[in-house]
Protein backbone atom coordinates (compact mmCIF):
# COMPACT_ATOMS: atom_id res chain seq x y z
CA UNK A 1 0.00 0.00 0.00
CA UNK A 2 1.14 3.50 -0.75
CA UNK A 3 0.03 6.55 1.19
CA UNK A 4 -0.13 10.02 -0.29
CA UNK A 5 0.19 13.33 1.54
CA UNK A 6 -3.43 14.45 1.74
CA UNK A 7 -3.09 17.72 3.62
CA UNK A 8 -0.47 19.52 5.66
CA UNK A 9 -1.41 21.95 8.40
CA UNK A 10 1.27 24.10 9.97
CA UNK A 11 4.40 22.07 10.61
CA UNK A 12 3.12 19.78 13.33
CA UNK A 13 0.18 18.00 11.67
CA UNK A 14 -0.02 15.98 8.43
CA UNK A 15 -2.82 13.98 6.85
CA UNK A 16 -2.21 10.99 4.59
CA UNK A 17 -4.54 8.91 2.48
CA UNK A 18 -3.91 5.40 1.16
CA UNK A 19 -3.78 5.34 -2.61
CA UNK A 20 -6.52 2.67 -2.64
CA UNK A 21 -8.86 5.01 -0.70
CA UNK A 22 -8.50 8.01 -3.01
CA UNK A 23 -11.80 9.88 -3.34
CA UNK A 24 -13.12 8.50 -0.05
CA UNK A 25 -13.26 10.22 3.33
CA UNK A 26 -10.68 7.82 4.81
CA UNK A 27 -7.28 9.09 5.92
CA UNK A 28 -4.90 9.09 8.84
CA UNK A 29 -3.31 12.00 10.61
CA UNK A 30 0.00 12.34 12.40
CA UNK A 31 0.64 15.22 14.78
CA UNK A 32 3.69 16.07 16.86
CA UNK A 33 3.07 17.66 20.24
CA UNK A 34 5.76 19.06 22.51
CA UNK A 35 4.92 19.60 26.17
CA UNK A 36 5.88 23.17 27.13
CA UNK A 37 6.83 22.22 30.67
CA UNK A 38 8.67 18.90 30.25
CA UNK A 39 9.72 19.29 26.59
CA UNK A 40 8.60 15.69 25.99
CA UNK A 41 7.65 14.94 22.40
CA UNK A 42 4.56 12.88 21.52
CA UNK A 43 3.51 11.47 18.16
CA UNK A 44 -0.29 11.40 17.92
CA UNK A 45 -1.74 9.10 15.23
CA UNK A 46 -5.45 9.33 14.44
CA UNK A 47 -6.99 7.00 11.86
CA UNK A 48 -10.22 8.24 10.23
CA UNK A 49 -11.36 4.97 8.69
CA UNK A 50 -14.69 3.20 9.15
CA UNK A 51 -13.52 -0.33 9.80
CA UNK A 52 -12.90 -2.75 12.65
CA UNK A 53 -11.55 -0.51 15.44
CA UNK A 54 -9.80 -3.37 17.29
CA UNK A 55 -8.00 -4.44 14.11
CA UNK A 56 -6.86 -0.86 13.39
CA UNK A 57 -5.65 -0.38 16.97
CA UNK A 58 -3.57 -3.56 16.71
CA UNK A 59 -2.16 -2.45 13.36
CA UNK A 60 -1.11 0.96 14.68
CA UNK A 61 0.22 -0.44 17.97
CA UNK A 62 2.46 -2.81 15.99
CA UNK A 63 3.64 -0.06 13.64
CA UNK A 64 4.43 2.34 16.50
CA UNK A 65 6.29 -0.47 18.31
CA UNK A 66 8.43 -1.02 15.18
CA UNK A 67 9.07 2.74 14.96
CA UNK A 68 10.20 2.84 18.60
CA UNK A 69 12.58 -0.07 17.97
CA UNK A 70 13.99 1.66 14.87
CA UNK A 71 14.67 4.96 16.68
CA UNK A 72 15.76 3.40 19.97
CA UNK A 73 12.78 4.67 21.97
Steps between C-alpha positions, in 0.01 A plus 500: 500500500614850425389805694484847352532831683138612520534827688762680704406743774768715657813297564372271772206322334480298176220300342561201274267292289563149368513494123226233497266734694536800269170687467368362829486672838758260648840627611738500792659791677831534679564788738805585708438659838769640727416554866596857596595405854684168458605539134388140440405425141191294412395359164120493476355270231129523421346267242177624337386173346167323546617147565562258785635724779675214685680393182614858428621548858708182474641611165605841632633360829724263302618775265579740786686219681714445187564876478613510864738209437641673190568830681609344829202627700 
